[in-house]
Amino acid sequence: MPAGGAIHPIMDEISRWSAMDDGERASIMAELEGRKPLVVKRRGGRAARLKRA
């Protein structure tokens, strides 16, 4: 992941994607499978919060 801080490194990648060279893009693509466990499953967003209230 790029050195943009641990909070939103993905947003940094997305914002820079069009300016990246092929090597940087390939590096990110190669890491994606290993990042899968880091994805937090959504719990329904606003609709779920309203149901719980």
PyMOL commands that set and color helices and strands:
alter all, ss='L'
color gray80, all
select helices_A, chain A and resi 9-19+22-38+45-52
alter helices_A, ss='H'
color red, helices_A
deselect
rebuild
show_as cartoon
